[in-house]
Amino acid sequence: MAKIIKCIIVDDEHVARDVLENHISRIDNIIITATCKSALEAFNIISRESIDLIFLDINMPEISGLSFAKSINKNIKIIFTTAYREYAVDGFNLQAVDYLLKPISFERLLQAINKYLNENISVASGVKELIAEEQNDYIFVRSNRKMIKIKFNEIKYIESLSDYVKIHLKEKTVITRETISNIEAKLPQKNFIRIHRSYIVSIFSIDSYTNEDVEVCGIELPISRTYKDSVLNKLIKNY
């Protein structure tokens, strides 16, 4: 009989927790004991429960994932889940099983769990349903109490308005409470460009540009002085 793995998910983003919970629920012999919004919540769980594995975000308020990882029992294994690749070396120095970059596909998660088990588990035997190979060509965002799939190739531009974000797609607009910086961290950098603190645009949707603005589907969006050099350098390379 295969060993039951007891895990917890630690991430301050509701969307990220939902995605991981959905992925993990499709794998046999793994039980999610708890999902936590902070390292402090997670510490309270592991102090009273026997936990084998933690899916741990890094960039969290109050206590970072790296600081939390340094403080816990080394018998508890960690798979880091983050939007920031610059902490990878620190993560592996802490003997992490794996380091997953958001958005995390099911296939990539399964590879990480295989590393934890240190054995080869086929998709057919380890997963509750057969799936096609997944590609990282989308993210999920919460909108109107639903998780909405946003395909990268459908995005025209993203607009930040006070405490919410509008994602302008080819056929519709999706509104989410996520910050524009969180959305930016999940996008493939080669296809998207931040032109202003309030705007991210798809390079493929740009019809024309000047030193001051870009035109996307007939709409002129400003390039701020903060982003001007990086924007123009990237556009020159792509055009």
Sine and cosine of phi, psi and omega as CSV:
sin_phi,cos_phi,sin_psi,cos_psi,sin_omega,cos_omega
0.00,0.00,0.75,-0.66,-0.04,-1.00
-0.93,0.35,0.58,-0.82,0.01,-1.00
-0.92,0.39,0.64,-0.77,0.11,-0.99
-0.99,0.10,0.79,-0.61,0.02,-1.00
-0.99,-0.15,0.83,-0.55,0.04,-1.00
-0.98,-0.17,0.85,-0.53,-0.06,-1.00
-0.79,-0.61,0.27,-0.96,0.18,-0.98
-0.75,-0.66,0.43,-0.90,0.05,-1.00
-0.93,-0.36,0.78,-0.63,-0.03,-1.00
-0.81,-0.59,0.94,-0.35,-0.02,-1.00
-0.33,-0.94,0.70,-0.72,-0.02,-1.00
-0.99,0.17,-0.14,0.99,0.03,-1.00
-0.99,-0.10,0.84,-0.54,0.00,-1.00
-0.86,0.51,-0.68,0.74,-0.03,-1.00
-0.87,0.49,-0.71,0.71,-0.02,-1.00
-0.89,0.46,-0.65,0.76,0.04,-1.00
-0.89,0.45,-0.67,0.74,0.00,-1.00
-0.88,0.47,-0.68,0.73,-0.02,-1.00
-0.89,0.46,-0.74,0.68,0.00,-1.00
-0.90,0.43,-0.67,0.75,0.00,-1.00
-0.88,0.48,-0.65,0.76,0.02,-1.00
-0.90,0.43,-0.71,0.70,0.02,-1.00
-0.88,0.48,-0.77,0.64,-0.10,-1.00
-0.91,0.42,-0.54,0.84,-0.02,-1.00
-0.90,0.44,-0.29,0.96,-0.02,-1.00
-1.00,0.00,0.02,1.00,-0.06,-1.00
-0.92,-0.38,0.77,-0.64,0.02,-1.00
-0.93,0.38,0.46,-0.89,0.15,-0.99
0.95,0.33,0.22,0.98,0.10,-0.99
-0.87,-0.49,0.81,-0.58,0.01,-1.00
-0.92,-0.39,0.79,-0.62,0.09,-1.00
-1.00,0.07,0.95,-0.33,-0.02,-1.00
-0.97,0.26,-0.59,0.81,-0.01,-1.00
-0.29,-0.96,0.41,-0.91,0.20,-0.98
-0.89,-0.45,0.71,-0.71,-0.14,-0.99
-0.81,-0.59,0.59,-0.80,0.01,-1.00
-1.00,0.00,-0.18,0.98,-0.06,-1.00
-0.46,-0.89,0.27,-0.96,0.05,-1.00
-0.91,0.42,-0.56,0.83,0.02,-1.00
-0.89,0.45,-0.69,0.73,0.07,-1.00
-0.86,0.51,-0.69,0.73,-0.02,-1.00
-0.90,0.43,-0.64,0.77,0.02,-1.00
-0.87,0.48,-0.65,0.76,0.02,-1.00
-0.90,0.44,-0.58,0.82,0.02,-1.00
-0.93,0.37,-0.77,0.63,-0.09,-1.00
-0.95,0.32,-0.28,0.96,0.04,-1.00
-0.97,0.24,-0.33,0.94,-0.02,-1.00
-0.84,-0.54,-0.15,0.99,-0.01,-1.00
-0.85,-0.52,0.46,-0.89,0.10,-1.00
-1.00,0.04,0.94,-0.34,-0.08,-1.00
-0.90,-0.43,0.70,-0.71,0.00,-1.00
-1.00,-0.06,-0.60,0.80,-0.20,-0.98
-0.58,-0.82,0.66,-0.75,0.04,-1.00
-0.84,-0.54,0.78,-0.62,0.18,-0.98
-1.00,-0.05,0.94,-0.35,-0.28,-0.96
-0.83,-0.56,0.85,-0.52,0.14,-0.99
-0.96,0.28,0.36,-0.93,-0.01,-1.00
-0.98,-0.20,-0.77,0.64,-0.10,-0.99
-1.00,0.07,1.00,0.02,-0.01,-1.00
-0.78,-0.63,0.44,-0.90,0.00,-1.00
-0.93,0.36,0.42,-0.91,0.07,-1.00
0.94,0.35,-0.92,0.38,0.01,-1.00
-0.84,-0.55,0.86,-0.51,0.00,-1.00
-0.96,0.28,0.32,-0.95,0.04,-1.00
-0.88,0.48,-0.60,0.80,0.01,-1.00
-0.91,0.42,-0.69,0.72,0.02,-1.00
-0.90,0.43,-0.65,0.76,0.03,-1.00
-0.89,0.46,-0.69,0.72,-0.03,-1.00
-0.88,0.48,-0.56,0.83,0.00,-1.00
-0.94,0.34,-0.36,0.93,-0.15,-0.99
-0.99,-0.14,-0.14,0.99,-0.13,-0.99
-0.98,-0.19,0.22,-0.98,0.04,-1.00
-0.84,0.55,0.78,-0.63,-0.06,-1.00
-0.94,0.35,-0.19,0.98,0.07,-1.00
-0.96,0.27,-0.31,0.95,0.07,-1.00
-1.00,0.07,0.86,-0.51,-0.05,-1.00
-1.00,0.06,0.44,-0.90,-0.08,-1.00
-0.80,-0.60,0.70,-0.71,0.22,-0.97
-0.89,-0.45,0.92,-0.39,0.00,-1.00
-0.97,0.25,0.64,-0.77,0.03,-1.00
-0.76,-0.65,0.93,-0.36,-0.16,-0.99
-0.47,-0.88,0.31,-0.95,0.08,-1.00
-1.00,-0.07,-0.03,1.00,-0.14,-0.99
-0.90,-0.43,0.93,-0.36,-0.05,-1.00
-0.97,0.24,-0.27,0.96,-0.10,-1.00
-0.94,0.34,-0.22,0.97,0.01,-1.00
-1.00,-0.10,0.13,0.99,-0.10,-0.99
-0.86,0.51,-0.70,0.71,-0.02,-1.00
-0.88,0.48,-0.71,0.71,0.04,-1.00
-0.87,0.50,-0.64,0.77,0.00,-1.00
-0.89,0.45,-0.73,0.68,-0.01,-1.00
-0.95,0.31,-0.46,0.89,0.10,-0.99
-0.90,0.43,-0.39,0.92,0.06,-1.00
-1.00,0.01,0.25,0.97,0.04,-1.00
0.90,0.44,0.58,0.81,0.07,-1.00
-0.91,0.42,0.56,-0.83,0.05,-1.00
-0.91,0.42,-0.68,0.74,-0.03,-1.00
-0.34,-0.94,0.18,-0.98,-0.05,-1.00
-0.70,-0.72,0.96,-0.27,-0.11,-0.99
-0.98,-0.22,0.75,-0.66,0.03,-1.00
-1.00,-0.09,0.74,-0.67,0.07,-1.00
-0.95,0.30,0.54,-0.84,-0.05,1.00
-0.96,0.28,0.67,-0.74,-0.12,-0.99
-0.99,-0.12,0.87,-0.50,0.04,-1.00
-0.99,0.15,0.34,-0.94,0.04,-1.00
-0.88,0.48,-0.67,0.74,-0.04,-1.00
-0.87,0.49,-0.67,0.74,-0.01,-1.00
-0.92,0.39,-0.62,0.78,0.06,-1.00
-0.89,0.46,-0.67,0.75,0.00,-1.00
-0.88,0.47,-0.63,0.78,0.06,-1.00
-0.87,0.49,-0.66,0.75,0.00,-1.00
-0.91,0.42,-0.66,0.75,0.02,-1.00
-0.92,0.39,-0.60,0.80,0.09,-1.00
-0.86,0.51,-0.63,0.77,0.06,-1.00
-0.88,0.47,-0.67,0.74,0.01,-1.00
-0.87,0.49,-0.69,0.72,-0.02,-1.00
-0.97,0.25,-0.31,0.95,-0.02,-1.00
0.84,0.54,0.62,0.78,0.08,-1.00
-0.42,-0.91,0.31,-0.95,-0.03,-1.00
-1.00,0.02,0.86,-0.51,0.06,-1.00
-0.90,-0.44,0.84,-0.54,0.00,-1.00
-0.96,0.28,0.41,-0.91,0.05,-1.00
-0.87,0.50,-0.60,0.80,-0.06,-1.00
-0.90,0.43,-0.63,0.78,-0.07,-1.00
-1.00,0.01,-0.46,0.89,-0.10,-0.99
-0.99,-0.11,-0.16,0.99,-0.11,-0.99
-0.87,-0.49,0.55,-0.84,-0.06,-1.00
-0.97,0.25,-0.29,0.96,0.05,-1.00
-0.56,-0.83,0.52,-0.86,0.05,-1.00
-0.97,0.26,0.67,-0.74,-0.01,-1.00
-0.75,-0.67,0.40,-0.92,0.13,-0.99
-0.98,0.17,0.35,-0.94,0.02,-1.00
-0.88,0.47,0.77,-0.64,-0.06,-1.00
-1.00,-0.05,0.53,-0.85,0.04,-1.00
-0.90,-0.44,0.55,-0.83,0.06,-1.00
-0.99,0.15,0.94,0.34,-0.02,-1.00
-0.87,-0.49,0.38,0.92,-0.03,-1.00
-0.32,-0.95,0.25,-0.97,0.20,-0.98
-0.72,-0.69,0.25,-0.97,0.14,-0.99
-0.94,-0.35,0.67,-0.74,0.11,-0.99
-0.78,-0.63,0.46,-0.89,0.01,-1.00
-1.00,0.02,0.79,-0.61,0.02,-1.00
-0.53,-0.85,0.81,-0.58,-0.02,-1.00
0.79,0.61,0.71,0.71,0.06,-1.00
0.92,0.40,0.28,0.96,0.05,-1.00
-0.83,-0.55,0.42,-0.91,0.15,-0.99
-1.00,-0.06,0.91,-0.41,-0.09,-1.00
-0.97,-0.23,0.78,-0.63,0.06,-1.00
-0.98,0.20,0.79,-0.61,0.04,-1.00
-0.90,-0.43,0.94,-0.35,0.03,-1.00
-0.99,0.16,0.71,-0.70,-0.06,-1.00
-0.84,0.54,-0.63,0.78,-0.06,-1.00
-0.97,0.26,-0.06,1.00,0.06,-1.00
-0.99,-0.10,-0.20,0.98,-0.07,-1.00
-0.99,0.17,0.77,-0.64,0.13,-0.99
-1.00,-0.06,-0.84,0.54,0.10,-1.00
-0.37,-0.93,0.25,-0.97,-0.05,-1.00
-0.83,-0.55,0.72,-0.70,-0.12,-0.99
-0.81,-0.59,0.78,-0.63,0.04,-1.00
-0.99,-0.11,0.78,-0.63,0.01,-1.00
-0.75,-0.66,0.99,-0.14,0.03,-1.00
0.85,0.53,-0.94,-0.34,-0.10,-1.00
-0.97,-0.22,0.32,0.95,0.08,-1.00
-0.54,-0.84,0.18,-0.98,-0.06,-1.00
-0.80,-0.59,0.68,-0.73,0.12,-0.99
-0.98,-0.22,0.82,-0.57,0.08,-1.00
-0.97,-0.24,0.95,-0.31,-0.06,-1.00
-1.00,0.05,0.92,-0.38,-0.01,-1.00
-0.98,-0.18,0.08,-1.00,-0.02,-1.00
-0.90,0.43,-0.56,0.83,-0.08,-1.00
-0.92,-0.39,-0.23,0.97,-0.07,-1.00
-0.32,-0.95,0.04,-1.00,0.08,-1.00
-0.83,-0.55,0.73,-0.68,0.02,-1.00
-0.92,-0.39,0.74,-0.68,0.00,-1.00
-0.95,-0.32,0.74,-0.67,0.00,-1.00
-0.66,-0.75,0.40,-0.92,0.00,-1.00
-1.00,0.09,-0.03,1.00,0.04,-1.00
-0.90,0.43,0.43,-0.90,0.08,-1.00
-0.99,0.17,0.41,-0.91,-0.01,-1.00
-0.91,0.41,-0.50,0.86,0.02,-1.00
-0.93,0.37,-0.61,0.79,0.06,-1.00
-0.91,0.41,-0.65,0.76,0.05,-1.00
-0.90,0.44,-0.70,0.72,-0.03,-1.00
-0.84,0.54,-0.65,0.76,-0.04,-1.00
-0.90,0.44,-0.36,0.93,-0.04,-1.00
-0.99,-0.10,-0.09,1.00,-0.05,-1.00
-1.00,-0.03,0.53,-0.84,0.10,-1.00
-0.93,0.38,0.86,-0.50,-0.12,-0.99
-0.88,0.47,-0.49,0.87,-0.05,-1.00
-0.94,0.35,-0.35,0.94,-0.08,-1.00
-0.96,-0.27,-0.23,0.97,-0.07,-1.00
-0.76,-0.65,0.43,-0.90,-0.06,-1.00
-0.60,-0.80,0.74,-0.67,0.07,-1.00
-0.99,0.11,0.86,-0.50,-0.04,-1.00
-0.95,-0.31,-0.19,0.98,-0.12,-0.99
-0.24,-0.97,0.37,-0.93,0.03,-1.00
-0.89,0.46,-0.29,0.96,-0.02,-1.00
-0.96,-0.29,-0.03,1.00,-0.09,-1.00
-0.65,-0.76,0.68,-0.73,0.23,-0.97
-0.82,-0.58,0.69,-0.72,-0.01,-1.00
-0.83,-0.56,0.48,-0.87,0.15,-0.99
-0.98,0.20,0.79,-0.62,0.00,-1.00
-0.87,0.50,-0.56,0.83,-0.04,-1.00
-0.94,0.33,-0.30,0.95,-0.03,-1.00
-1.00,-0.10,-0.06,1.00,-0.02,-1.00
-0.97,0.22,0.85,-0.52,0.04,-1.00
-1.00,0.05,-0.59,0.81,0.01,-1.00
-0.30,-0.95,0.23,-0.97,0.05,-1.00
-0.42,-0.91,0.38,-0.92,0.12,-0.99
-0.79,-0.61,-0.15,-0.99,0.06,-1.00
-0.95,0.32,-0.26,0.96,-0.08,-1.00
-0.94,-0.33,-0.39,0.92,-0.07,-1.00
-0.40,-0.92,0.22,-0.98,0.13,-0.99
-0.84,-0.54,0.51,-0.86,0.06,-1.00
-0.95,-0.31,0.84,-0.54,-0.01,-1.00
-0.85,-0.53,0.94,-0.35,0.03,-1.00
0.79,0.61,0.70,0.71,0.05,-1.00
0.99,0.13,0.01,1.00,-0.01,-1.00
-0.94,-0.33,0.79,-0.61,0.03,-1.00
-1.00,0.02,0.81,-0.58,-0.01,-1.00
-0.88,-0.48,0.71,-0.70,-0.11,-0.99
-0.97,0.25,0.57,-0.82,0.17,-0.98
-0.99,-0.15,0.86,-0.51,-0.02,-1.00
-0.99,0.15,0.35,-0.94,-0.01,-1.00
-0.88,0.47,-0.54,0.84,-0.01,-1.00
-0.87,0.49,-0.63,0.78,-0.10,-1.00
-0.98,-0.20,-0.05,1.00,-0.19,-0.98
-0.83,0.56,-0.78,0.62,-0.07,-1.00
-0.89,0.46,-0.73,0.69,-0.03,-1.00
-0.92,0.40,-0.60,0.80,0.02,-1.00
-0.90,0.43,-0.78,0.63,-0.05,-1.00
-0.91,0.42,-0.62,0.79,0.04,-1.00
-0.88,0.47,-0.66,0.75,-0.02,-1.00
-0.95,0.33,-0.66,0.76,-0.01,-1.00
-0.92,0.39,-0.62,0.79,0.04,-1.00
-0.88,0.48,-0.61,0.79,0.02,-1.00
-0.94,0.34,-0.47,0.88,-0.08,-1.00
-1.00,-0.09,-0.20,0.98,-0.06,-1.00
-0.91,-0.41,0.00,0.00,0.00,0.00
